Amino acid sequence: MKRKLLCLVLSAVFVFSGIVMSACSTTAGTDTTGGEDGEKKKNDSTLVRSPMTLTLWVPTDENTTAESISQVEAALNKITQAKYSTAIELHAVAYDKYEDQLNARMKSIKEILDQTEAEKKARKEAERAARKRGETLAPETTAETEDPNASSGATVNEYGMTFPSVTSTQLDIFLIKGYDNFKKYSEDLLLSSITDELNGNSKLIKSYVYPTFLDMAQTFNSNYAVPNNHPLGEYTYLLVNKELCDSYYYDIDSMDTLLNCKDFILDVAKNANITPLLTTTDIPGLHYWSEDGSFSFLASMISDDQDPTSKLNIRNVFGLKPFVNTTLMLKELQEAGAIGTNPDEKNFGVGVIKGDAKAVKEYKDKYYIKVLEKPRATTDDVFESMFAVSTYTKDVSRSMEILKLLNTDTEFRTILQYGVKGVNWTEETDPETKETVLKVLNNDYIMNIVDTGNVFITYPGDGLPMSYWDDYRQQNLDSLLYPLIKFQDYIDDDNKEYFDEMKSYSAEIYSRISKMSAKEFEEAAASIKEEIADSVIYNIMVDDKSTEAGYDSLIVKYTSFYNENFKNK
């Protein structure tokens, strides 16, 4: 009877502490555990679920101390144990050792599982042989394999709840860096599908993480990772000098492209003692089909109003009017001495610059600002940093609850990023802005903000308020999917010589046109277009039946990529 009464008391303590912890979760302008948590009371399994321990693998700075990691682990556990009856074993490994240790852990698990499977198979064969002899084998006794990376034993929290140690074959949540690693882990079947969780108990993540991230972190139409939400791409801006534009009586509404600014630039060159045109960027929307983005005789135009999942037209670059007309204009302006290339120049007639949402704030008083090209999410953007659940996890659903916290809960996210409040950091009020800012107290715990979850729900850095992210949230809303995300590794042993020839021929053409005057370029453009169209390498690259010849052309590779990723979507 006493034992039953004690159990009831402890249960009440656990329930109450869970409620208190959830209710007291602090935010910095963000609702961290809102009502759409996917866990209404009638469905809340935390009241009856068994305690569980999960591993969380993240890279950290080499100067991060073991004491700080232990303190962070304890702080995270106060939240997860109360909210989900889940303990976290934090593996914060220095960047230069992270992948090696992670891969070693996976290799060790595979070896143990392979050995276990081999032993089971041998046991079945031995039992089969024994039955044939009319014998019975003695019952099998097993002992858990010792693992140097596993916990030394079960842990008991302050409420008396016992959390089991991590098993020798367990790896739950881990950070993936880069597309190549994501592809490798996917192909090696080391990632658990999380699609059902994203559509179920962890659907709140979809309200916090930019949809493009989630869409592109797919393989075989299933999600296998949650990319860490962070600012995407950069804008291409057109800046027009307000004072000169108004004094020369130009209509700013009609100056929406660089081509439409030509007359104004020439007027500035004649009448003003400033740089007429400042440009260090390529033609907005023009994509060269080359490995490194350099000039190629094959190109495509990608406009902001184009459906990012639509198929690109691969064209002879001299058949694209934006390329021909802009190149001609720039040569004419160059000959007129109207182009400056100093990126630090702050006084000019027209400028074309690239940058993020804050890049042009210093120009807003002096220049009319127009967006020539919205940010594009590239492969590097999407796959820079993401969390996945291993196929060796103890529980996919429970692991996703932790990922939900990293993407929606400010308190939890801030602890993993900056450490323990009052120990590693504190909050202060900026005397000028009156905003609450983060103040780092020491360098005992150093993490890359992009590698620890959704950046938008924690402080941006030392001395910065949460409002710092406002511009970048809008930037992500403005951003578009780059149509060639994941279009990599399309050059193979069979087609490499043709791509090398394409690169060489493109470089030769570029060298020729670079030496031309404006008049020479204008006169030669049509003939160069025909020359390219008649070239052997051009026809090889645009041959949609090249597989029959023993290699895959650019057209074949791109069409295959498009059909796999975008067709029927």
C-alpha atoms as one frame of an Amber mdcrd trajectory, in Angstrom:
protein
   0.000   0.000   0.000   2.856   2.347   0.919   4.552   1.531  -2.399   1.355
   2.379  -4.346   0.985   5.662  -2.448   4.613   6.587  -3.165   4.117   5.910
  -6.886   1.072   8.129  -6.957   2.979  10.952  -5.250   5.915  10.682  -7.632
   3.579  10.626 -10.617   1.935  13.792  -9.412   5.341  15.426  -8.969   6.364
  14.474 -12.492   3.139  15.739 -14.017   3.283  18.998 -12.086   6.957  19.606
 -12.908   6.254  18.966 -16.590   3.430  21.490 -16.564   5.555  24.069 -14.768
   8.515  23.610 -17.079   6.341  23.982 -20.147   4.553  27.022 -18.787   7.787
  28.742 -17.764   9.617  28.280 -21.027  11.074  31.724 -21.763  11.106  33.332
 -25.151  12.638  36.368 -26.787   9.643  37.495 -28.789   8.747  33.987 -29.992
   6.049  31.590 -28.873   8.147  28.508 -28.260   5.722  25.828 -27.281   2.449
  27.155 -28.667  -0.832  25.414 -28.787  -0.101  23.680 -32.086   2.407  21.432
 -30.432   0.768  18.336 -31.807   0.190  17.014 -28.317  -3.193  17.762 -26.794
  -3.811  16.399 -23.359  -5.844  13.483 -24.500  -3.027  12.397 -26.778  -0.117
  13.374 -24.528   2.027  10.295 -24.139   4.474  12.049 -21.769   2.182  11.107
 -18.882   2.574   7.389 -19.429   5.680   6.977 -21.573   8.778   5.253 -20.300
  11.959   7.251 -19.708  14.392   7.138 -22.625  17.901   8.405 -23.317  18.804
   9.748 -26.766  22.114  10.905 -28.190  22.631  14.298 -29.835  25.781  14.763
 -31.938  26.961  18.280 -32.807  30.291  19.829 -33.807  31.783  22.524 -31.610
  34.785  24.819 -31.401  37.959  23.158 -30.174  38.115  25.631 -27.270  34.785
  24.515 -25.848  35.440  22.952 -22.459  34.242  19.572 -21.226  32.787  21.261
 -18.134  30.666  23.579 -20.282  29.411  20.686 -22.401  28.383  18.865 -19.223
  26.585  21.964 -17.931  24.762  22.432 -21.237  23.756  18.778 -21.270  22.286
  19.151 -17.782  20.382  22.307 -18.758  18.937  20.670 -21.860  17.891  17.666
 -19.837  15.894  19.784 -17.410  13.659  20.671 -20.352  13.488  17.347 -22.177
  13.049  15.212 -19.085  10.169  17.314 -17.805   8.498  17.761 -21.184   9.072
  14.399 -22.854  10.527  12.022 -20.225  13.603  11.974 -22.463  17.208  12.427
 -21.434  19.899  13.678 -23.810  23.459  12.462 -23.974  25.265  15.356 -25.680
  28.222  14.543 -27.928  29.807  17.926 -28.700  32.896  17.112 -30.738  35.506
  19.521 -32.122  34.948  20.298 -35.806  38.181  18.705 -37.007  37.242  15.428
 -35.295  33.470  15.464 -35.651  32.944  13.538 -38.880  35.630  10.998 -38.073
  34.140  10.235 -34.658  30.594  10.171 -36.017  31.534   7.815 -38.836  33.534
   5.654 -36.430  30.466   5.371 -34.220  28.327   4.294 -37.186  30.947   1.788
 -38.259  31.130   0.358 -34.747  27.348  -0.032 -34.588  27.260  -1.778 -37.950
  29.988  -4.182 -36.890  28.126  -5.028 -33.681  24.854  -5.558 -35.542  26.566
  -7.634 -38.238  28.235  -9.727 -35.559  24.943 -10.157 -33.713  23.198 -11.188
 -36.925  26.002 -13.649 -37.725  25.733 -15.114 -34.233  21.946 -15.477 -34.599
  22.418 -17.215 -37.913  25.053 -19.530 -36.445  22.768 -20.280 -33.490  19.884
 -21.198 -35.833  22.147 -23.463 -37.847  23.446 -25.077 -34.650  19.873 -25.604
 -33.414  18.909 -27.122 -36.760  21.871 -29.473 -36.637  21.098 -30.388 -33.027
  17.488 -31.240 -33.878  18.697 -33.567 -36.605  20.819 -35.314 -34.003  17.890
 -35.449 -31.584  19.582 -33.043 -29.212  18.584 -29.767 -27.599  21.031 -26.864
 -27.215  21.399 -25.208 -23.850  19.553 -21.846 -23.531  21.560 -18.940 -24.894
  22.853 -16.331 -22.454  23.802 -12.890 -23.756  25.457  -9.903 -22.245  25.336
  -6.461 -23.717  28.428  -5.604 -25.666  30.684  -3.139 -23.932  30.923   0.186
 -25.699  33.467   2.869 -24.761  31.147   5.561 -26.148  28.122   4.474 -24.135
  27.092   5.887 -20.770  28.541   4.202 -17.740  25.090   3.423 -16.486  21.565
   4.580 -15.896  21.031   8.063 -14.434  18.467   9.246 -11.903  17.169  12.816
 -12.006  16.154  14.993  -9.069  12.641  13.569  -9.095  13.830   9.992  -8.877
  13.109   9.193 -12.521  15.578   6.639 -13.890  16.890   7.106 -17.434  18.581
   4.114 -19.078  22.093   4.273 -20.451  22.700   4.506 -24.182  23.099   1.097
 -25.801  26.104  -0.006 -27.801  24.077   0.089 -31.028  22.402   3.461 -30.560
  22.901   6.733 -32.412  19.933   9.073 -32.571  20.219  12.711 -33.697  23.222
  14.081 -35.550  24.261  17.074 -37.636  25.047  16.661 -41.339  27.289  19.197
 -43.109  27.024  19.562 -46.878  25.189  17.880 -49.734  27.886  15.267 -50.305
  27.512  13.976 -46.750  23.710  14.030 -46.962  23.882  12.044 -50.196  26.368
   9.573 -48.727  24.318   8.916 -45.583  21.156   8.591 -47.691  22.711   6.108
 -50.098  24.147   4.116 -47.191  20.631   3.895 -45.672  21.752   5.575 -42.458
  18.901   8.109 -42.282  15.416   7.474 -40.941  12.447   8.812 -42.875  10.815
  11.636 -40.907   7.974  12.457 -43.316   5.256  10.943 -41.129   6.529  12.855
 -38.106   6.611  16.140 -40.041   3.001  15.516 -40.995   2.069  14.391 -37.491
   3.396  15.124 -34.002   6.253  17.299 -35.279   4.289  19.272 -37.856   5.007
  22.465 -35.920   8.481  22.389 -37.498   6.886  23.158 -40.869   5.637  26.472
 -39.487   9.150  27.537 -38.494  11.448  26.160 -41.180  11.480  27.645 -44.665
   9.502  25.236 -46.888  12.192  25.135 -49.592  14.586  23.665 -47.071  12.258
  20.821 -46.222  11.250  20.194 -49.843  14.822  19.833 -51.053  16.032  17.661
 -48.167  14.145  14.793 -49.749  15.179  11.512 -51.289  12.711   9.111 -52.882
   9.881  11.546 -52.048  10.548  11.301 -48.332  12.149  13.709 -45.861  15.335
  12.532 -44.233  16.593  15.678 -42.513  15.556  19.066 -41.151  17.841  21.805
 -42.535  18.734  24.511 -40.047  16.773  27.606 -41.001  19.074  30.557 -41.810
  19.248  33.505 -44.242  19.146  32.435 -47.886  21.094  33.755 -50.843  21.512
  37.418 -51.682  19.743  40.103 -53.667  20.989  41.892 -56.767  20.189  45.579
 -56.266  19.977  48.477 -58.724  20.870  51.805 -57.081  20.113  55.111 -58.810
  21.403  58.437 -57.501  18.333  60.375 -56.317  19.722  63.885 -56.671  21.064
  63.385 -60.218  18.043  61.382 -61.378  15.692  64.149 -60.251  17.864  67.022
 -61.505  18.242  65.408 -64.952  14.437  64.819 -65.054  14.583  61.042 -65.470
  11.576  58.882 -64.632  12.748  56.487 -61.954   9.776  54.193 -62.591  11.103
  53.421 -66.068  14.615  52.667 -64.788  13.970  49.094 -63.693  16.849  47.373
 -65.516  20.465  48.257 -66.144  19.737  48.540 -69.878  17.099  51.179 -69.174
  19.677  53.243 -67.278  22.096  53.633 -70.211  21.182  57.203 -71.177  21.242
  58.345 -67.563  24.682  56.777 -67.014  26.051  58.570 -70.092  24.599  61.873
 -68.854  26.288  61.367 -65.502  29.568  60.654 -67.304  29.290  63.951 -69.202
  28.023  66.217 -66.451  28.997  64.908 -63.023  32.358  64.326 -61.368  31.478
  60.906 -59.920  31.594  57.296 -61.067  28.742  56.928 -63.596  28.269  53.153
 -63.200  29.515  50.900 -60.450  29.102  47.208 -61.196  30.867  44.086 -60.039
  28.140  41.570 -60.840  27.132  39.341 -63.717  23.986  39.850 -65.787  21.034
  39.274 -63.436  19.199  36.012 -64.115  21.803  34.657 -66.535  23.011  31.160
 -65.708  26.094  29.831 -67.458  26.234  26.050 -67.788  29.672  25.563 -66.301
  30.958  23.862 -63.167  32.222  27.068 -61.586  29.715  29.595 -62.947  32.192
  31.068 -65.427  31.251  32.056 -68.982  29.912  29.250 -71.169  28.543  29.189
 -74.711  25.491  27.437 -73.208  23.290  29.453 -70.895  19.766  29.891 -69.524
  17.766  32.852 -68.263  16.112  32.452 -64.859  13.634  35.206 -64.044  12.124
  35.977 -60.652   8.597  35.375 -61.945   9.546  31.995 -63.377   8.217  28.910
 -61.642  11.370  27.523 -59.976  10.238  23.982 -60.755   9.791  24.667 -64.473
  12.275  23.206 -66.949  15.069  25.508 -68.081  15.787  26.111 -71.749  19.457
  25.533 -72.522  20.395  28.029 -75.210  23.275  29.288 -77.309  24.347  32.258
 -75.185  24.457  34.506 -78.265  20.797  33.688 -78.810  19.893  35.356 -75.502
  19.114  39.074 -75.928  19.918  40.011 -72.282  23.455  38.699 -72.778  24.072
  40.305 -76.174  22.458  43.659 -75.353  23.983  44.022 -71.890  27.446  42.989
 -73.060  27.263  45.532 -75.897  26.101  48.281 -73.565  28.849  47.585 -71.034
  31.469  47.753 -73.791  30.053  51.111 -74.927  30.094  52.444 -71.373  33.605
  51.136 -70.829  34.820  52.984 -73.920  33.126  56.117 -72.609  35.023  55.795
 -69.340  31.761  55.392 -67.466  32.402  52.206 -65.456  34.014  51.917 -62.036
  34.714  48.640 -60.271  35.787  49.740 -56.779  33.339  47.914 -54.472  34.017
  50.474 -51.728  32.879  53.395 -53.889  29.953  55.189 -52.216  29.317  57.999
 -54.702  28.061  56.994 -58.145  25.261  57.534 -60.637  24.071  53.930 -60.975
  25.244  50.889 -59.046  24.587  47.178 -59.388  25.535  45.347 -56.207  24.859
  42.031 -54.517  24.112  41.649 -50.836  21.722  40.516 -48.141  18.675  42.297
 -46.770  20.771  44.768 -44.772  23.366  45.479 -47.453  21.721  48.565 -48.925
  20.438  50.277 -45.793  23.364  52.680 -45.897  22.313  53.718 -49.418  18.600
  54.353 -48.841  18.863  58.104 -48.217  20.978  58.847 -51.276  19.750  56.283
 -53.812  16.571  54.892 -55.266  16.769  51.141 -54.657  15.265  48.463 -56.865
  15.617  44.680 -56.724  16.955  43.258 -59.975  17.095  39.708 -58.711  15.672
  38.055 -55.611  17.738  35.680 -53.466  18.045  32.125 -54.717  18.427  29.154
 -52.405  21.395  27.171 -53.683  22.621  23.674 -52.897  25.117  25.144 -50.442
  22.328  27.091 -48.711  19.976  24.167 -48.260  22.525  21.520 -47.360  24.952
  23.643 -45.386  23.704  22.285 -42.087  20.887  19.878 -41.167  19.821  17.507
 -38.428  18.851  13.938 -39.181  17.659  10.932 -37.218  19.835   7.876 -37.675
  18.483   4.464 -38.632  20.224   3.329 -35.438  17.943   5.489 -33.299  16.130
   4.177 -30.287  12.949   5.948 -31.402  12.267   8.172 -34.436   9.269   9.918
 -32.892  11.052  10.728 -29.644  14.080  11.985 -31.588  11.846  14.275 -33.634
  10.559  15.827 -30.420  14.090  17.019 -29.756  14.386  18.391 -33.296  11.081
  20.154 -32.757  12.593  21.934 -29.765  15.668  22.950 -31.802  13.416  24.551
 -34.381  10.585  26.010 -32.295  11.670  26.484 -28.665  13.765  29.572 -27.922
  14.949  28.490 -24.468  16.159  25.075 -25.607  17.698  26.467 -28.799  19.540
  29.221 -26.947  21.050  26.809 -24.442  22.524  24.621 -27.182  23.871  27.690
 -28.993  25.217  29.867 -26.176  25.375  27.638 -23.120  23.887  28.175 -19.678
  22.409  31.562 -18.823  24.355  33.213 -16.018  27.343  30.992 -16.681  28.179
  31.465 -20.367  25.925  34.415 -21.227  23.426  36.874 -19.882  20.909  39.440
 -21.124  21.383  43.216 -21.069  19.420  46.248 -22.184  21.042  48.277 -24.950
  21.203  51.874 -23.635  20.467  53.387 -27.060  17.806  51.091 -28.529  16.397
  49.877 -25.194  16.255  46.388 -26.712  17.293  43.262 -24.855  20.578  41.918
 -26.202  22.766  38.919 -25.491  26.057  39.404 -23.639  28.645  36.609 -23.847
  30.425  36.138 -20.508  33.261  33.842 -21.611  34.597  31.648 -24.417  34.186
  28.322 -22.652  31.325  27.303 -24.946  31.513  28.257 -28.645  29.073  27.003
 -31.300  28.379  27.934 -34.920  24.852  29.359 -34.917  24.034  27.732 -38.273
  24.843  24.271 -36.862  22.587  24.269 -33.826  19.048  24.622 -35.185  16.714
  27.355 -36.415  18.741  30.588 -36.187  15.686  32.851 -36.148  14.495  31.822
 -32.683  17.645  32.702 -30.757  19.900  35.710 -30.384  21.997  36.472 -33.493
  25.163  37.055 -31.493  26.940  39.063 -28.825  25.355  42.495 -28.397  22.542
  41.862 -30.885  18.768  41.868 -30.261  16.258  39.393 -31.664  14.935  42.126
 -33.983  18.176  41.803 -35.952  16.563  38.855 -37.728  13.554  40.812 -39.035
  15.180  41.748 -42.356  16.401  38.207 -42.899  12.990  36.706 -42.269  11.704
  38.894 -45.108  14.703  37.892 -47.211  13.733  34.250 -46.852  10.136  35.048
 -47.730  11.420  36.765 -50.881  13.831  33.994 -51.788  13.282  31.537 -54.591
  14.403  27.998 -55.190  17.424  27.770 -57.455  16.272  25.332 -60.160  19.561
  23.436 -60.162  19.726  22.480 -56.502  21.271  18.993 -56.270  22.331  19.085
 -59.941  25.804  17.859 -59.149  28.102  15.045 -60.139  26.749  15.130 -63.700
  30.240  14.833 -65.151  31.456  11.241 -65.257  34.233   9.192 -66.826  32.276
   8.746 -70.052  31.413  12.398 -70.703  34.277  14.239 -68.978  36.288  14.791
 -72.164  33.295  16.481 -73.785  32.719  18.764 -70.807  36.418  19.627 -70.822
  36.125  20.484 -74.514  33.055  22.614 -73.794  34.989  24.479 -71.094  37.968
  25.034 -73.364  35.860  26.275 -76.285  33.917  28.607 -73.975  37.153  30.082
 -72.648  38.397  30.650 -76.199  35.188  32.484 -77.170  35.313  34.602 -74.024
  38.910  35.573 -74.728  37.945  36.711 -78.218  34.951  38.821 -77.217  36.850
  40.367 -74.285  39.270  41.936 -76.753  36.531  43.322 -79.024  35.389  46.894
 -79.143  31.694  47.626 -78.872  31.405  48.012 -82.644  33.344  44.795 -83.297
  31.171  42.871 -80.847  27.972  44.211 -82.389  29.110  43.196 -85.865  30.420
  39.779 -84.785  27.602  38.630 -82.450  25.449  37.011 -85.173  28.374  35.175
 -86.767  29.629  33.896 -83.394  26.132  32.575 -82.713  26.224  30.627 -85.988
  29.775  29.448 -85.330  28.732  28.006 -81.956  25.608  26.391 -83.428  27.724
  24.667 -86.093  30.413  23.451 -83.684  30.717  19.750 -82.931  30.870  20.235
 -79.170  27.707  22.349 -79.127  25.760  19.654 -80.936  27.172  16.975 -78.662
  26.046  18.863 -75.555  22.519  19.506 -76.800  22.014  16.005 -78.217  19.119
  14.487 -76.285  19.941  11.008 -77.576  23.612  10.958 -76.666  23.217   7.937
 -74.377  23.064   5.817 -77.501  26.567   7.007 -78.331  27.972   5.795 -74.994
  27.936   9.075 -73.051  25.443  11.481 -71.533  25.293  15.030 -72.842  24.404
  18.068 -70.755  20.831  17.925 -72.088  20.477  14.260 -71.170  21.898  14.779
 -67.674  19.739  17.825 -66.993  16.556  16.226 -68.351  17.110  13.185 -66.142
  17.682  15.451 -63.125  14.568  17.508 -63.895  12.336  14.474 -64.335  13.509
  13.021 -61.044  13.138  16.201 -58.984  10.492  18.434 -60.545   8.395  16.705
 -63.172   4.832  16.142 -61.991   5.432  18.276 -58.872
